[in-house]
Protein backbone atom coordinates (compact mmCIF):
# COMPACT_ATOMS: atom_id res chain seq x y z
CA UNK A 1 0.00 0.00 0.00
CA UNK A 2 1.48 3.35 -1.03
CA UNK A 3 1.42 6.78 0.50
CA UNK A 4 -2.04 8.21 1.21
CA UNK A 5 -3.39 10.70 -1.30
CA UNK A 6 -3.89 14.36 -0.47
CA UNK A 7 -7.66 13.74 -0.34
CA UNK A 8 -7.21 10.83 2.05
CA UNK A 9 -5.02 12.87 4.40
CA UNK A 10 -7.49 15.76 4.20
CA UNK A 11 -10.36 13.40 4.99
CA UNK A 12 -8.52 11.87 7.93
CA UNK A 13 -7.85 15.33 9.33
CA UNK A 14 -11.54 16.22 8.94
CA UNK A 15 -12.51 13.08 10.82
CA UNK A 16 -9.93 13.69 13.55
CA UNK A 17 -11.02 17.29 14.12
CA UNK A 18 -14.71 16.42 13.99
CA UNK A 19 -14.34 13.63 16.52
CA UNK A 20 -12.15 15.74 18.82
CA UNK A 21 -14.95 18.28 18.97
CA UNK A 22 -17.62 15.60 19.41
CA UNK A 23 -19.56 16.50 16.28
CA UNK A 24 -21.37 13.83 14.30
CA UNK A 25 -21.05 13.64 10.54
CA UNK A 26 -24.70 14.64 10.32
CA UNK A 27 -24.14 17.77 12.41
CA UNK A 28 -21.30 18.94 10.18
CA UNK A 29 -23.28 18.08 7.05
CA UNK A 30 -26.22 20.12 8.38
CA UNK A 31 -23.99 23.12 9.12
CA UNK A 32 -22.53 22.91 5.59
CA UNK A 33 -25.96 22.30 4.06
CA UNK A 34 -24.83 19.11 2.33
CA UNK A 35 -26.05 15.54 2.72
CA UNK A 36 -24.39 13.27 5.25
CA UNK A 37 -23.28 10.98 2.43
CA UNK A 38 -21.54 13.91 0.71
CA UNK A 39 -19.74 14.82 3.93
CA UNK A 40 -18.82 11.14 4.49
CA UNK A 41 -17.14 11.14 1.06
CA UNK A 42 -15.00 14.12 2.20
CA UNK A 43 -13.86 12.15 5.24
CA UNK A 44 -13.15 8.92 3.38
CA UNK A 45 -11.18 10.76 0.69
CA UNK A 46 -13.38 9.79 -2.24
CA UNK A 47 -14.46 13.39 -2.83
CA UNK A 48 -13.18 16.85 -1.99
CA UNK A 49 -15.20 19.87 -0.89
CA UNK A 50 -15.17 23.12 -2.83
CA UNK A 51 -12.87 25.91 -1.68
CA UNK A 52 -15.84 27.65 -0.09
CA UNK A 53 -16.82 24.53 1.85
CA UNK A 54 -13.18 24.01 2.85
CA UNK A 55 -13.12 27.56 4.20
CA UNK A 56 -16.32 26.87 6.16
CA UNK A 57 -14.90 23.61 7.49
CA UNK A 58 -11.83 25.50 8.71
CA UNK A 59 -14.13 27.97 10.50
CA UNK A 60 -16.06 25.16 12.17
CA UNK A 61 -13.23 22.76 13.00
CA UNK A 62 -10.08 24.88 13.18
CA UNK A 63 -11.24 28.23 14.48
CA UNK A 64 -10.89 29.72 11.00
CA UNK A 65 -7.24 28.65 10.61
CA UNK A 66 -7.06 26.30 7.60
CA UNK A 67 -3.34 25.44 7.94
CA UNK A 68 -3.83 22.12 9.74
CA UNK A 69 -6.78 21.01 7.66
CA UNK A 70 -4.99 21.96 4.43
CA UNK A 71 -1.82 20.05 5.44
CA UNK A 72 0.31 23.16 5.81
CA UNK A 73 1.03 22.21 9.41
CA UNK A 74 1.28 18.92 11.22
CA UNK A 75 -0.61 17.54 14.18
CA UNK A 76 2.43 18.46 16.27
CA UNK A 77 1.92 22.09 15.21
CA UNK A 78 -1.52 22.24 16.78
CA UNK A 79 -1.32 24.47 19.85
CA UNK A 80 -1.22 22.98 23.32
CA UNK A 81 -3.52 24.10 26.09
CA UNK A 82 -2.15 27.40 27.26
CA UNK A 83 -2.87 30.20 29.68
CA UNK A 84 -6.56 31.03 29.30
CA UNK A 85 -5.71 34.72 29.04
CA UNK A 86 -4.04 34.02 25.68
CA UNK A 87 -7.16 33.58 23.55
CA UNK A 88 -5.21 32.84 20.37
CA UNK A 89 -3.47 29.92 22.10
CA UNK A 90 -6.66 28.06 23.03
CA UNK A 91 -7.02 25.14 20.61
CA UNK A 92 -10.59 24.84 19.38
CA UNK A 93 -10.64 21.03 19.72
CA UNK A 94 -10.18 21.35 23.50
CA UNK A 95 -13.37 23.33 24.05
CA UNK A 96 -15.96 21.68 26.26
CA UNK A 97 -19.48 21.08 24.95
CA UNK A 98 -20.69 24.09 27.00
CA UNK A 99 -17.99 26.30 25.50
CA UNK A 100 -18.92 25.11 22.02
CA UNK A 101 -22.55 25.97 22.76
CA UNK A 102 -21.50 29.51 23.67
CA UNK A 103 -19.53 29.84 20.44
CA UNK A 104 -22.45 28.52 18.40
CA UNK A 105 -24.81 30.93 20.17
CA UNK A 106 -22.44 33.82 19.47
CA UNK A 107 -22.40 32.88 15.79
CA UNK A 108 -26.19 33.15 15.65
CA UNK A 109 -26.06 36.82 16.66
CA UNK A 110 -26.07 39.59 14.11
CA UNK A 111 -23.16 42.08 14.00
CA UNK A 112 -24.79 44.63 16.29
CA UNK A 113 -25.68 41.98 18.87
CA UNK A 114 -22.14 40.60 18.79
CA UNK A 115 -20.66 44.07 19.28
CA UNK A 116 -23.02 44.79 22.19
CA UNK A 117 -22.21 41.47 23.86
CA UNK A 118 -18.47 41.95 23.48
CA UNK A 119 -18.65 45.56 24.71
CA UNK A 120 -20.59 44.46 27.81
CA UNK A 121 -18.10 41.67 28.43
CA UNK A 122 -15.09 43.99 28.09
CA UNK A 123 -16.60 46.44 30.58
CA UNK A 124 -16.70 43.84 33.31
CA UNK A 125 -13.80 42.09 34.94
CA UNK A 126 -13.78 38.32 35.16
CA UNK A 127 -14.23 38.65 38.93
CA UNK A 128 -17.36 40.76 38.42
CA UNK A 129 -18.72 38.26 35.91
CA UNK A 130 -18.07 35.37 38.29
CA UNK A 131 -19.76 37.25 41.14
CA UNK A 132 -22.77 38.04 38.94
CA UNK A 133 -23.04 34.42 37.87
CA UNK A 134 -22.89 33.32 41.50
CA UNK A 135 -25.87 35.59 42.32
CA UNK A 136 -28.19 33.87 39.84
Secondary structure, 3 states (H helix, E strand, C coil): CCCCCHHHHHHHHHHHHHHHCCCCHHHHHHHHCCCHHHHHHHHHCCCCCCHHHHHHHHHHHHCCCCCCCCCCCCHHHCCCCCCCCCHHHCCHHHCCHHHHHHHHHHHHCCHHHHHHHHHHHHHCCHHHHHHHHHHC
